[in-house]
Amino acid sequence: MTRRLSPAWTLAILTGLNLFNYLDRFVLSAVLPPLKAELNLTDGQAGRITTAFMLGYFLTSPIFGYLGDRYARKWLIAVGIFVWSVGTVLTGFAHTFGVLLAFRVLVGLGEASYASISPSLISDLFGAEKRNTALTIFYVAIPVGAALGNIIGGEIASHYTWRHAFIWSGAPGLFLALLLLPFREPERGQADGADAGHRTVPKPGEVLNLFRLPRYVVVVLGYTAYTFALGAFGVWGPTFFVRVHGMPLEKADNFFGVMMVLTGLLGTFIGGFLASAWHKRSPKGYSLTLGLSVLVAVPLATLAFTLHDQRMAQACLGLAMFFLWFSTGPVNTVILEAVPVNLHASAMAVSIFAIHLLGDWWSSEIVGHLSDHWQSLEKAVLILPGALLVSALLWLAPAFGLFQTGQEAPKHNGQLAH
């Protein structure tokens, strides 16, 4: 017989699993130079490795979103963890570029299940007053996991090979996939009251109604531009400091990893709690937190990419990343609260599909091709602050009365208003 975990323990387990999710994903950026050299890849081909991952990630996320609103979510999560772990381990055995791309598609497929479904579980465990705080804690795993991926991947690669970094990073997930199986998952909509979840299974085609919700659409569009920028620099960050500032790869990986941990932890927590406090005072709190934090990061990111003094560039990059992490929890809270409770997993899945199809699916490859064309990675990354500016303006728009007309999701009903 299965037993129910407390909300706090469930959140702790899901957050820990999310940490391994991002650790596996960011090993690539730590070992990109030796991988690129061994397989004799151009910058454009190196960027395509992330494109392959995103292909598996965003193409399958709507499928998992559909399944997550209808079937037992813990089994879907377990399958996702197992698949991404197998894909990560197999990446270490790839000896051709084509095989490597296939294994990264597999990693993306596994992560799509976890990323689409886990936030809906958290939403069903915590009511509206605690939901943003819970999601903030869950998404703290992003900077920590990304940092560990860079640090651990770099350390393993420096002592052994880049192949060992993938094998050793992926192996734990083969066992972690079993963590949630002995426990009961929460009822859909339970944290919002009985009325909110009275119709738990959405009708076929109802997912298309998400595009009739202006608040949902504009936050996803802003998220897309944000993801375009962060996805590309997440891949090229260590390489940027190696090539532009002459840092050894191991030191660049360690700097990038430590910066991720410090700015990610502080920025995610401060941004999440600031947004919650601001939202209590004003319904514009989430939008203002999202937009203003990214707007502040735009000039800082530009300076980080153009200053020739290494320490000043590192300082500006650290400050930019600190403000960019502010949006991690609130953006997902807005996505969930903008839609009916019976479409939570689908809303997350559609968001994932959009932000990766139009965002980081192609951004790292675009930067790589521009670097090849201009023969300058320093020039290529300058497109990224422009994408952040677009994101800031879209996220600020609702705070100034734009995109507020039309239908919005009711708080206590499983169907859209008509």
DRENDO-1510 file (C-alpha; in Angstrom, 1 decimal, always signed):
<recs>
REC; n; res; u; v; w
REC; 1; MET; +0.0; +0.0; +0.0 .
REC; 2; THR; +1.3; +3.4; -0.9 .
REC; 3; ARG; +1.4; +6.2; +1.7 .
REC; 4; ARG; +1.2; +9.9; +1.3 .
REC; 5; LEU; +4.3; +12.1; +1.8 .
REC; 6; SER; +4.0; +15.5; +3.4 .
REC; 7; PRO; +4.1; +18.5; +1.0 .
REC; 8; ALA; +7.5; +19.5; +2.4 .
REC; 9; TRP; +9.0; +16.1; +1.8 .
REC; 10; THR; +7.5; +15.8; -1.6 .
REC; 11; LEU; +8.9; +19.3; -2.5 .
REC; 12; ALA; +12.3; +18.3; -1.1 .
REC; 13; ILE; +12.5; +15.1; -3.3 .
REC; 14; LEU; +11.3; +16.9; -6.4 .
REC; 15; THR; +13.8; +19.7; -5.9 .
REC; 16; GLY; +16.6; +17.2; -5.4 .
REC; 17; LEU; +15.6; +15.4; -8.6 .
REC; 18; ASN; +15.5; +18.7; -10.4 .
REC; 19; LEU; +19.1; +19.4; -9.3 .
REC; 20; PHE; +20.2; +16.2; -11.1 .
REC; 21; ASN; +18.2; +17.2; -14.1 .
REC; 22; TYR; +20.2; +20.4; -14.5 .
REC; 23; LEU; +23.5; +18.8; -13.5 .
REC; 24; ASP; +23.2; +16.3; -16.4 .
REC; 25; ARG; +22.2; +19.1; -18.8 .
REC; 26; PHE; +25.1; +21.4; -18.0 .
REC; 27; VAL; +27.9; +18.9; -18.2 .
REC; 28; LEU; +28.0; +19.7; -21.9 .
REC; 29; SER; +29.1; +23.3; -21.4 .
REC; 30; ALA; +31.9; +22.2; -19.1 .
REC; 31; VAL; +33.4; +19.8; -21.6 .
REC; 32; LEU; +32.6; +21.5; -24.9 .
REC; 33; PRO; +36.2; +22.4; -25.9 .
REC; 34; PRO; +37.7; +18.9; -25.6 .
REC; 35; LEU; +34.6; +17.3; -27.0 .
REC; 36; LYS; +34.7; +19.7; -30.0 .
REC; 37; ALA; +38.4; +19.1; -30.5 .
REC; 38; GLU; +38.1; +15.3; -30.4 .
REC; 39; LEU; +35.2; +15.1; -32.8 .
REC; 40; ASN; +36.6; +17.9; -35.0 .
REC; 41; LEU; +33.5; +20.1; -34.9 .
REC; 42; THR; +33.0; +23.7; -36.0 .
REC; 43; ASP; +31.4; +26.2; -33.6 .
REC; 44; GLY; +28.1; +25.8; -35.5 .
REC; 45; GLN; +28.2; +22.0; -35.1 .
REC; 46; ALA; +29.0; +22.3; -31.4 .
REC; 47; GLY; +26.0; +24.6; -31.0 .
REC; 48; ARG; +23.9; +21.9; -32.8 .
REC; 49; ILE; +24.4; +19.5; -29.9 .
REC; 50; THR; +22.2; +21.7; -27.7 .
REC; 51; THR; +19.8; +22.0; -30.7 .
REC; 52; ALA; +19.5; +18.2; -30.7 .
REC; 53; PHE; +18.7; +18.1; -27.0 .
REC; 54; MET; +16.1; +20.8; -27.4 .
REC; 55; LEU; +14.5; +18.9; -30.3 .
REC; 56; GLY; +13.8; +15.9; -27.9 .
REC; 57; TYR; +12.8; +18.3; -25.1 .
REC; 58; PHE; +10.3; +20.6; -26.7 .
REC; 59; LEU; +8.8; +18.2; -29.2 .
REC; 60; THR; +7.7; +15.7; -26.6 .
REC; 61; SER; +6.7; +18.1; -23.8 .
REC; 62; PRO; +3.1; +18.6; -25.2 .
REC; 63; ILE; +2.8; +14.8; -25.1 .
REC; 64; PHE; +3.8; +14.6; -21.5 .
REC; 65; GLY; +1.7; +17.6; -20.6 .
REC; 66; TYR; -1.3; +15.8; -22.1 .
REC; 67; LEU; -0.5; +12.6; -20.2 .
REC; 68; GLY; +0.3; +14.5; -17.0 .
REC; 69; ASP; -3.3; +15.9; -16.9 .
REC; 70; ARG; -4.8; +12.4; -17.3 .
REC; 71; TYR; -2.6; +9.7; -15.8 .
REC; 72; ALA; -0.5; +8.9; -12.7 .
REC; 73; ARG; +2.3; +11.5; -12.7 .
REC; 74; LYS; +4.8; +9.8; -10.5 .
REC; 75; TRP; +5.2; +7.0; -13.1 .
REC; 76; LEU; +5.7; +9.5; -15.9 .
REC; 77; ILE; +8.3; +11.3; -13.8 .
REC; 78; ALA; +10.1; +8.1; -13.0 .
REC; 79; VAL; +10.3; +7.1; -16.7 .
REC; 80; GLY; +11.5; +10.6; -17.6 .
REC; 81; ILE; +14.4; +10.4; -15.0 .
REC; 82; PHE; +15.4; +7.0; -16.2 .
REC; 83; VAL; +15.4; +8.0; -19.9 .
REC; 84; TRP; +17.4; +11.2; -19.4 .
REC; 85; SER; +20.0; +9.3; -17.2 .
REC; 86; VAL; +20.4; +6.6; -19.9 .
REC; 87; GLY; +20.9; +9.3; -22.5 .
REC; 88; THR; +23.5; +11.1; -20.5 .
REC; 89; VAL; +25.5; +7.9; -19.9 .
REC; 90; LEU; +25.3; +6.9; -23.5 .
REC; 91; THR; +26.6; +10.4; -24.6 .
REC; 92; GLY; +29.9; +9.3; -23.0 .
REC; 93; PHE; +30.1; +6.4; -25.5 .
REC; 94; ALA; +29.4; +8.4; -28.7 .
REC; 95; HIS; +32.2; +8.3; -31.3 .
REC; 96; THR; +30.5; +10.1; -34.1 .
REC; 97; PHE; +28.7; +13.4; -34.3 .
REC; 98; GLY; +25.5; +11.8; -35.5 .
REC; 99; VAL; +25.3; +9.3; -32.7 .
REC; 100; LEU; +26.1; +12.0; -30.2 .
REC; 101; LEU; +23.2; +14.1; -31.5 .
REC; 102; ALA; +20.9; +11.1; -31.1 .
REC; 103; PHE; +21.8; +10.5; -27.5 .
REC; 104; ARG; +21.2; +14.2; -26.7 .
REC; 105; VAL; +17.8; +14.0; -28.2 .
REC; 106; LEU; +17.1; +11.1; -25.8 .
REC; 107; VAL; +18.2; +13.2; -22.8 .
REC; 108; GLY; +15.8; +16.0; -23.9 .
REC; 109; LEU; +13.0; +13.5; -24.2 .
REC; 110; GLY; +13.5; +12.3; -20.6 .
REC; 111; GLU; +13.8; +15.8; -19.2 .
REC; 112; ALA; +10.6; +16.9; -21.0 .
REC; 113; SER; +8.5; +14.5; -18.8 .
REC; 114; TYR; +10.0; +15.8; -15.6 .
REC; 115; ALA; +9.8; +19.5; -16.4 .
REC; 116; SER; +6.2; +19.4; -17.7 .
REC; 117; ILE; +4.7; +17.4; -14.9 .
REC; 118; SER; +6.6; +18.2; -11.6 .
REC; 119; PRO; +5.3; +21.8; -11.3 .
REC; 120; SER; +1.7; +20.6; -11.5 .
REC; 121; LEU; +2.4; +18.3; -8.5 .
REC; 122; ILE; +3.7; +21.2; -6.5 .
REC; 123; SER; +0.8; +23.3; -7.5 .
REC; 124; ASP; -1.6; +20.7; -6.1 .
REC; 125; LEU; +0.3; +20.5; -2.8 .
REC; 126; PHE; +0.5; +24.3; -2.0 .
REC; 127; GLY; -2.2; +26.8; -2.1 .
REC; 128; ALA; -2.0; +30.2; -3.8 .
REC; 129; GLU; -0.4; +32.0; -0.8 .
REC; 130; LYS; +2.4; +29.4; -0.6 .
REC; 131; ARG; +2.7; +28.3; -4.2 .
REC; 132; ASN; +5.3; +30.9; -5.4 .
REC; 133; THR; +7.5; +30.2; -2.4 .
REC; 134; ALA; +7.3; +26.4; -3.1 .
REC; 135; LEU; +8.1; +26.9; -6.8 .
REC; 136; THR; +11.0; +29.2; -5.9 .
REC; 137; ILE; +12.5; +26.5; -3.8 .
REC; 138; PHE; +12.0; +23.9; -6.6 .
REC; 139; TYR; +13.7; +26.1; -9.2 .
REC; 140; VAL; +16.6; +26.9; -6.9 .
REC; 141; ALA; +17.8; +23.5; -8.2 .
REC; 142; ILE; +18.5; +25.2; -11.6 .
REC; 143; PRO; +21.5; +27.3; -10.6 .
REC; 144; VAL; +22.8; +24.7; -8.2 .
REC; 145; GLY; +22.5; +21.8; -10.7 .
REC; 146; ALA; +23.9; +23.9; -13.5 .
REC; 147; ALA; +26.8; +25.0; -11.4 .
REC; 148; LEU; +27.5; +21.4; -10.3 .
REC; 149; GLY; +27.3; +20.3; -13.9 .
REC; 150; ASN; +30.0; +22.8; -14.8 .
REC; 151; ILE; +32.2; +22.2; -11.8 .
REC; 152; ILE; +31.9; +18.4; -11.7 .
REC; 153; GLY; +32.0; +18.0; -15.4 .
REC; 154; GLY; +35.1; +20.2; -15.6 .
REC; 155; GLU; +36.9; +18.4; -12.8 .
REC; 156; ILE; +36.2; +14.9; -14.2 .
REC; 157; ALA; +37.2; +16.0; -17.7 .
REC; 158; SER; +40.5; +17.5; -16.4 .
REC; 159; HIS; +41.4; +14.3; -14.5 .
REC; 160; TYR; +40.0; +11.7; -17.0 .
REC; 161; THR; +38.2; +12.6; -20.2 .
REC; 162; TRP; +35.0; +14.4; -21.3 .
REC; 163; ARG; +33.4; +11.0; -21.8 .
REC; 164; HIS; +33.8; +10.1; -18.1 .
REC; 165; ALA; +32.1; +13.3; -17.2 .
REC; 166; PHE; +28.8; +12.2; -18.9 .
REC; 167; ILE; +29.0; +8.6; -17.7 .
REC; 168; TRP; +29.5; +9.5; -14.0 .
REC; 169; SER; +27.0; +12.3; -14.1 .
REC; 170; GLY; +24.2; +10.2; -15.6 .
REC; 171; ALA; +24.6; +7.0; -13.6 .
REC; 172; PRO; +22.9; +8.2; -10.3 .
REC; 173; GLY; +19.6; +8.9; -12.1 .
REC; 174; LEU; +19.2; +5.3; -12.9 .
REC; 175; PHE; +18.5; +4.7; -9.2 .
REC; 176; LEU; +16.9; +8.1; -8.4 .
REC; 177; ALA; +14.1; +7.3; -10.8 .
REC; 178; LEU; +12.6; +5.0; -8.1 .
REC; 179; LEU; +12.3; +7.6; -5.3 .
REC; 180; LEU; +8.6; +8.7; -5.8 .
REC; 181; LEU; +7.1; +5.3; -6.7 .
REC; 182; PRO; +6.3; +4.1; -3.1 .
REC; 183; PHE; +4.2; +7.2; -2.4 .
REC; 184; ARG; +0.8; +8.5; -3.3 .
REC; 185; GLU; +0.6; +11.7; -5.4 .
REC; 186; PRO; -1.8; +14.5; -4.5 .
REC; 187; GLU; -5.3; +14.9; -6.1 .
REC; 188; ARG; -5.4; +17.4; -8.9 .
REC; 189; GLY; -6.6; +20.7; -7.7 .
REC; 190; GLN; -6.7; +19.8; -4.0 .
REC; 191; ALA; -4.8; +22.9; -2.9 .
REC; 192; ASP; -7.3; +25.2; -4.6 .
REC; 193; GLY; -10.4; +23.6; -3.0 .
REC; 194; ALA; -12.9; +21.0; -4.1 .
REC; 195; ASP; -14.6; +23.3; -6.7 .
REC; 196; ALA; -11.4; +24.1; -8.4 .
REC; 197; GLY; -10.7; +20.5; -9.5 .
REC; 198; HIS; -14.3; +19.4; -10.1 .
REC; 199; ARG; -13.5; +18.4; -13.6 .
REC; 200; THR; -9.9; +17.0; -13.5 .
REC; 201; VAL; -9.6; +15.7; -17.1 .
REC; 202; PRO; -9.6; +18.3; -19.8 .
REC; 203; LYS; -11.7; +17.6; -22.9 .
REC; 204; PRO; -9.8; +16.9; -26.2 .
REC; 205; GLY; -8.9; +20.2; -27.8 .
REC; 206; GLU; -9.3; +22.2; -24.7 .
REC; 207; VAL; -5.6; +22.9; -24.5 .
REC; 208; LEU; -6.0; +25.2; -27.5 .
REC; 209; ASN; -8.0; +27.5; -25.2 .
REC; 210; LEU; -4.7; +28.4; -23.5 .
REC; 211; PHE; -4.0; +30.8; -26.4 .
REC; 212; ARG; -7.2; +32.7; -25.6 .
REC; 213; LEU; -5.6; +33.8; -22.3 .
REC; 214; PRO; -3.7; +37.1; -22.8 .
REC; 215; ARG; -1.8; +36.9; -19.5 .
REC; 216; TYR; -0.6; +33.4; -20.3 .
REC; 217; VAL; +0.4; +34.2; -23.8 .
REC; 218; VAL; +2.4; +37.3; -23.0 .
REC; 219; VAL; +4.4; +35.7; -20.1 .
REC; 220; VAL; +5.3; +32.8; -22.4 .
REC; 221; LEU; +6.5; +35.1; -25.1 .
REC; 222; GLY; +8.6; +37.0; -22.7 .
REC; 223; TYR; +9.9; +33.7; -21.3 .
REC; 224; THR; +10.8; +32.7; -24.9 .
REC; 225; ALA; +13.1; +35.7; -25.4 .
REC; 226; TYR; +14.6; +35.2; -22.0 .
REC; 227; THR; +15.3; +31.5; -22.7 .
REC; 228; PHE; +16.9; +32.4; -26.1 .
REC; 229; ALA; +19.5; +34.5; -24.3 .
REC; 230; LEU; +20.2; +32.3; -21.3 .
REC; 231; GLY; +20.2; +29.1; -23.3 .
REC; 232; ALA; +22.9; +30.3; -25.7 .
REC; 233; PHE; +25.2; +31.7; -23.0 .
REC; 234; GLY; +24.7; +28.6; -20.8 .
REC; 235; VAL; +26.4; +26.7; -23.6 .
REC; 236; TRP; +29.0; +29.2; -24.7 .
REC; 237; GLY; +29.8; +30.8; -21.3 .
REC; 238; PRO; +33.0; +28.9; -20.3 .
REC; 239; THR; +34.2; +28.9; -23.9 .
REC; 240; PHE; +33.7; +32.7; -24.0 .
REC; 241; PHE; +36.1; +33.2; -21.1 .
REC; 242; VAL; +38.6; +30.7; -22.6 .
REC; 243; ARG; +38.6; +32.3; -26.0 .
REC; 244; VAL; +38.1; +36.0; -25.2 .
REC; 245; HIS; +39.9; +36.3; -21.9 .
REC; 246; GLY; +42.4; +33.5; -22.2 .
REC; 247; MET; +41.3; +31.6; -19.1 .
REC; 248; PRO; +42.2; +27.9; -18.8 .
REC; 249; LEU; +39.2; +25.7; -19.3 .
REC; 250; GLU; +39.2; +24.3; -15.8 .
REC; 251; LYS; +39.3; +27.8; -14.3 .
REC; 252; ALA; +36.6; +29.0; -16.6 .
REC; 253; ASP; +34.4; +26.1; -15.7 .
REC; 254; ASN; +35.0; +26.7; -12.0 .
REC; 255; PHE; +34.3; +30.4; -12.2 .
REC; 256; PHE; +31.1; +29.8; -14.2 .
REC; 257; GLY; +30.0; +27.1; -11.7 .
REC; 258; VAL; +30.7; +29.2; -8.6 .
REC; 259; MET; +29.0; +32.2; -10.2 .
REC; 260; MET; +25.9; +30.1; -11.0 .
REC; 261; VAL; +25.7; +28.8; -7.4 .
REC; 262; LEU; +26.1; +32.2; -5.7 .
REC; 263; THR; +24.0; +34.3; -8.0 .
REC; 264; GLY; +21.5; +31.6; -8.6 .
REC; 265; LEU; +20.8; +30.9; -4.9 .
REC; 266; LEU; +20.7; +34.5; -3.9 .
REC; 267; GLY; +18.8; +35.7; -7.0 .
REC; 268; THR; +16.2; +33.0; -7.1 .
REC; 269; PHE; +15.4; +33.3; -3.4 .
REC; 270; ILE; +15.4; +37.1; -3.3 .
REC; 271; GLY; +13.4; +37.3; -6.5 .
REC; 272; GLY; +10.9; +34.7; -5.3 .
REC; 273; PHE; +10.3; +36.3; -1.9 .
REC; 274; LEU; +10.3; +39.8; -3.3 .
REC; 275; ALA; +7.7; +38.9; -5.9 .
REC; 276; SER; +5.5; +37.2; -3.2 .
REC; 277; ALA; +5.7; +40.3; -1.0 .
REC; 278; TRP; +5.1; +42.7; -3.9 .
REC; 279; HIS; +2.2; +40.6; -5.1 .
REC; 280; LYS; +0.5; +40.9; -1.7 .
REC; 281; ARG; +0.6; +44.6; -2.0 .
REC; 282; SER; -0.3; +44.9; -5.7 .
REC; 283; PRO; -1.5; +42.5; -8.4 .
REC; 284; LYS; +1.3; +44.0; -10.6 .
REC; 285; GLY; +3.9; +42.5; -8.2 .
REC; 286; TYR; +4.8; +39.5; -10.3 .
REC; 287; SER; +5.0; +41.4; -13.6 .
REC; 288; LEU; +7.1; +44.2; -12.1 .
REC; 289; THR; +9.5; +41.8; -10.5 .
REC; 290; LEU; +9.9; +39.9; -13.8 .
REC; 291; GLY; +10.3; +42.9; -16.1 .
REC; 292; LEU; +12.4; +45.2; -13.9 .
REC; 293; SER; +14.9; +42.5; -12.9 .
REC; 294; VAL; +15.6; +41.6; -16.5 .
REC; 295; LEU; +15.7; +45.2; -17.6 .
REC; 296; VAL; +18.5; +45.9; -15.0 .
REC; 297; ALA; +20.4; +42.9; -16.3 .
REC; 298; VAL; +20.5; +44.2; -20.0 .
REC; 299; PRO; +23.3; +46.9; -19.6 .
REC; 300; LEU; +25.2; +44.7; -17.2 .
REC; 301; ALA; +25.2; +41.8; -19.7 .
REC; 302; THR; +26.3; +44.1; -22.5 .
REC; 303; LEU; +29.3; +45.3; -20.4 .
REC; 304; ALA; +30.2; +41.7; -19.5 .
REC; 305; PHE; +30.5; +40.9; -23.2 .
REC; 306; THR; +32.4; +44.1; -24.2 .
REC; 307; LEU; +34.8; +44.9; -21.4 .
REC; 308; HIS; +38.4; +43.8; -22.0 .
REC; 309; ASP; +39.3; +43.7; -18.3 .
REC; 310; GLN; +38.6; +40.1; -17.2 .
REC; 311; ARG; +37.8; +40.9; -13.6 .
REC; 312; MET; +35.4; +43.7; -14.6 .
REC; 313; ALA; +33.7; +41.5; -17.2 .
REC; 314; GLN; +33.3; +38.7; -14.6 .
REC; 315; ALA; +31.9; +41.2; -12.1 .
REC; 316; CYS; +29.3; +42.6; -14.6 .
REC; 317; LEU; +28.4; +39.1; -15.6 .
REC; 318; GLY; +27.8; +38.0; -12.0 .
REC; 319; LEU; +25.6; +41.0; -11.4 .
REC; 320; ALA; +23.6; +40.4; -14.6 .
REC; 321; MET; +23.1; +36.7; -13.6 .
REC; 322; PHE; +22.0; +37.7; -10.1 .
REC; 323; PHE; +19.2; +39.9; -11.5 .
REC; 324; LEU; +18.2; +37.4; -14.2 .
REC; 325; TRP; +17.6; +34.7; -11.6 .
REC; 326; PHE; +15.0; +36.8; -9.9 .
REC; 327; SER; +12.4; +35.6; -12.4 .
REC; 328; THR; +12.9; +31.9; -11.9 .
REC; 329; GLY; +10.1; +31.2; -9.5 .
REC; 330; PRO; +7.6; +34.0; -10.3 .
REC; 331; VAL; +7.5; +33.3; -14.1 .
REC; 332; ASN; +6.3; +29.7; -13.4 .
REC; 333; THR; +3.9; +30.9; -10.8 .
REC; 334; VAL; +2.3; +33.3; -13.3 .
REC; 335; ILE; +2.0; +30.5; -15.9 .
REC; 336; LEU; +0.2; +28.2; -13.4 .
REC; 337; GLU; -2.1; +30.9; -12.0 .
REC; 338; ALA; -3.1; +32.2; -15.4 .
REC; 339; VAL; -4.8; +28.9; -16.4 .
REC; 340; PRO; -7.5; +26.5; -15.0 .
REC; 341; VAL; -6.2; +23.9; -12.5 .
REC; 342; ASN; -7.1; +21.0; -14.8 .
REC; 343; LEU; -4.7; +22.4; -17.4 .
REC; 344; HIS; -1.6; +22.9; -15.2 .
REC; 345; ALA; +0.5; +20.2; -16.8 .
REC; 346; SER; -0.6; +21.1; -20.3 .
REC; 347; ALA; +0.2; +24.8; -19.6 .
REC; 348; MET; +3.7; +24.0; -18.5 .
REC; 349; ALA; +4.1; +21.7; -21.5 .
REC; 350; VAL; +3.0; +24.3; -24.0 .
REC; 351; SER; +5.2; +26.8; -22.3 .
REC; 352; ILE; +8.2; +24.5; -22.6 .
REC; 353; PHE; +7.4; +23.8; -26.2 .
REC; 354; ALA; +7.2; +27.5; -27.0 .
REC; 355; ILE; +10.2; +28.8; -25.1 .
REC; 356; HIS; +12.4; +26.1; -26.6 .
REC; 357; LEU; +11.0; +26.0; -30.2 .
REC; 358; LEU; +11.4; +29.8; -30.5 .
REC; 359; GLY; +14.2; +30.2; -27.8 .
REC; 360; ASP; +17.2; +28.1; -27.0 .
REC; 361; TRP; +16.5; +25.3; -29.5 .
REC; 362; TRP; +18.4; +27.4; -32.0 .
REC; 363; SER; +20.1; +30.2; -30.1 .
REC; 364; SER; +23.3; +28.4; -29.3 .
REC; 365; GLU; +23.6; +27.3; -32.9 .
REC; 366; ILE; +22.9; +30.8; -34.1 .
REC; 367; VAL; +25.7; +32.2; -31.8 .
REC; 368; GLY; +28.0; +29.4; -33.1 .
REC; 369; HIS; +27.3; +30.2; -36.8 .
REC; 370; LEU; +27.7; +34.0; -36.2 .
REC; 371; SER; +31.0; +33.2; -34.4 .
REC; 372; ASP; +32.1; +31.2; -37.4 .
REC; 373; HIS; +31.0; +33.9; -39.8 .
REC; 374; TRP; +32.4; +36.9; -38.0 .
REC; 375; GLN; +35.4; +34.9; -36.6 .
REC; 376; SER; +34.5; +36.4; -33.2 .
REC; 377; LEU; +32.6; +34.8; -30.4 .
REC; 378; GLU; +32.8; +38.2; -28.6 .
REC; 379; LYS; +30.6; +39.8; -31.4 .
REC; 380; ALA; +28.3; +36.9; -31.7 .
REC; 381; VAL; +27.1; +36.9; -28.0 .
REC; 382; LEU; +26.1; +40.6; -28.3 .
REC; 383; ILE; +22.7; +39.5; -29.8 .
REC; 384; LEU; +21.8; +38.1; -26.3 .
REC; 385; PRO; +21.3; +41.4; -24.4 .
REC; 386; GLY; +18.9; +42.4; -27.2 .
REC; 387; ALA; +16.8; +39.3; -26.6 .
REC; 388; LEU; +16.8; +40.1; -22.8 .
REC; 389; LEU; +15.5; +43.6; -23.6 .
REC; 390; VAL; +12.5; +42.1; -25.6 .
REC; 391; SER; +11.8; +39.8; -22.6 .
REC; 392; ALA; +11.8; +42.7; -20.1 .
REC; 393; LEU; +9.4; +44.8; -22.2 .
REC; 394; LEU; +6.9; +41.9; -22.7 .
REC; 395; TRP; +7.0; +41.1; -19.0 .
REC; 396; LEU; +6.4; +44.7; -18.0 .
REC; 397; ALA; +3.5; +45.2; -20.4 .
REC; 398; PRO; +0.8; +43.8; -18.1 .
REC; 399; ALA; +1.9; +46.1; -15.3 .
REC; 400; PHE; +1.1; +49.1; -17.6 .
REC; 401; GLY; -2.4; +47.8; -18.6 .
REC; 402; LEU; -1.4; +46.0; -21.8 .
REC; 403; PHE; -2.7; +42.5; -22.6 .
REC; 404; GLN; -5.2; +42.6; -19.8 .
REC; 405; THR; -8.4; +42.4; -21.8 .
REC; 406; GLY; -10.1; +39.2; -22.9 .
REC; 407; GLN; -10.7; +36.0; -21.1 .
REC; 408; GLU; -8.7; +34.9; -18.1 .
REC; 409; ALA; -8.7; +31.7; -16.2 .
REC; 410; PRO; -11.1; +31.6; -13.2 .
REC; 411; LYS; -9.7; +30.7; -9.8 .
REC; 412; HIS; -12.3; +28.2; -8.8 .
REC; 413; ASN; -13.4; +26.5; -11.9 .
REC; 414; GLY; -12.0; +23.8; -14.2 .
REC; 415; GLN; -13.3; +25.5; -17.3 .
REC; 416; LEU; -12.4; +28.7; -19.1 .
REC; 417; ALA; -14.8; +31.7; -18.9 .
REC; 418; HIS; -17.0; +32.3; -21.9 .
</recs>
